């Protein structure tokens, strides 16, 4: 009989790891993790050692029987794992900075998971995650893969479409952040709030909001119409909504919708920021530097509050709740990225969607919402087309497919500009996009 659970975190040297460790410690009674393996690549070894040593101190201070292992050998770590979480960044923050800066030269938003930046993050990430999926299939075929790597929707789409894994869930902290934002706006405890989520990753809407089981959507919409309630993420400028637009939409948008409904303002904000404080990636590099300095402190044995400055707040709660619900067959409701299977009528059944699901030991069971409201249906379908075509480009390395993906994204104004950005970004990221350069070399 196997004692305890084995969890493997790929991208274990991430600044987010203390969040995850805190979440596992907090739930140790219901989630008996005996082994936590933190895996990284040689370039991330120094960070892995710093964050891993902090993780060991945290576990020791908490007095829970959990062994923390640090390794650069992914295959060694994966053997017989029960859960695998992925939180890596191909090309590190330097690649993200290019994703953000290059499109700005062409008057296009440069952002980590939306527009050209989101496309390129997907192109770099998908081949790597499919490689990891092959290892999981071989070394721990019964493990659940919980993906937090962005762009989570596109990555989950690729896993469902191009890998043989059946136990795949994509996860994002946007819904939990929205729930916290609503609770704050209404001045109530977040445990009393339920939101009916439906859409795609970073393109998810609250169709309805309940306080103690009673709909308070109108009240929340009025709160959002108030410029004092920005309700956004740490990594997105809190441009306030046009009050009449929010009332007309009659839905709760997420922070990322600002890129689509306030494109001009967001672009101006990014251009200004890139000249003054730097792009978001450059700001994060500074935040990370400070965090890792803190993590080195031998007296530190808890997650430092400064970690909230990163955009991934509440991530560990989302990840650990999900793992615990699958392990304990809880049948509670959580929003995740999973196969649609008819939950959203406006999206193909075999596509990844972000929707409320009942969490069982057999994974997420999506809750049907029917058609999306006509006001947002077209935008969501357009982004799903973009994700599908982008995933295909990532797998095939086909230039023309990548150009179509870039052009059909609503943030890119023309095929000509799309081609210019594509060419410059392919050049800039050549090292991490071998699939596009193989035929050239041959």
URCOR-V253584 format. One line per field, one symbol per residue. ss: DSSP state (a for helix, b for strand, c for the rest). phi: phi as a letter, one per 20 degrees, with the letter a starting at -180 (. if undefined). burial: # if it has 16 or more other C-alpha atoms within 10 Angstrom, else .. Layout:
ss: ???
phi: ???
burial: ???
//
This chain:
ss: ccccbbbbbbccccccaaaaaaaaaaccccccbbbbbbbccaaaaaaaaaaaaaaaaaaaaaccccbbbbbccaaaaaccccbbbbcccccaaaaaaaaaaaaaacccccccccaaaaaaaaaaaaaaaaaaaaaaaaaccccbbbbccccaaaaaaaaaaacccccbbbcccaaaaaaaaaaaaacccaaabbbbbbbbccbbbbbbbbbccbbcaaaaaaaaacccccccccccccccccaaaaaaaccbccaaaaaaacaaaaaaaaaaaaaccccaaaaaaaaaaaaaaaacccccccccaaaaacccccaaaaaaaaaaaaaaccccbbbbbbbccccbcccccccbbbbbbbbbccbbbbcccbcccaaaaaaaaaaaaaaaaaaaaaaaccaaaaaaaaaaccccccaaaaaaaaaaaaaacaaacaaaaaaaac
phi: .femdddddenfefffgggffgfffgdgfecffecddddbdgfdfffgffffffgfffffffmeecedddbddgffffgmfeccddbdcfnlffffffgeefggfdmcgdbgccmgffgfffffeggfffffgfffgedbfefeededfefgffffgfffeddefdeccecbefgfffffffgffelcfffedcceeaqcflbddefbccdlndfcggfffffffegfdflcegecgegfffgfffffflbdfegffgfeecgfffffffffffeeeofggfffgfgfgfffffffffefccfffffgfffegmgfffffgffffffelfledbebebfglnfdfecggedfcdbfceecfenfdfefdmffgffdgfffffffggfffffffffemeffffffgffeffedfbfffgfffgffffffdggdcgfedgffff
burial: ....#####################.##..###########..##.#############....#.#.#####.#..##############....##########...####################.##.##.##..#########################.###################.##...#..#################.#.....#..######...#####.#######....#...##########...#..##..##..#...########.##..##.##.....###...#..##################...#.############.###..##########..#######..#.......##.#############.#.#.############....###.##..##..#..##.###.....
//
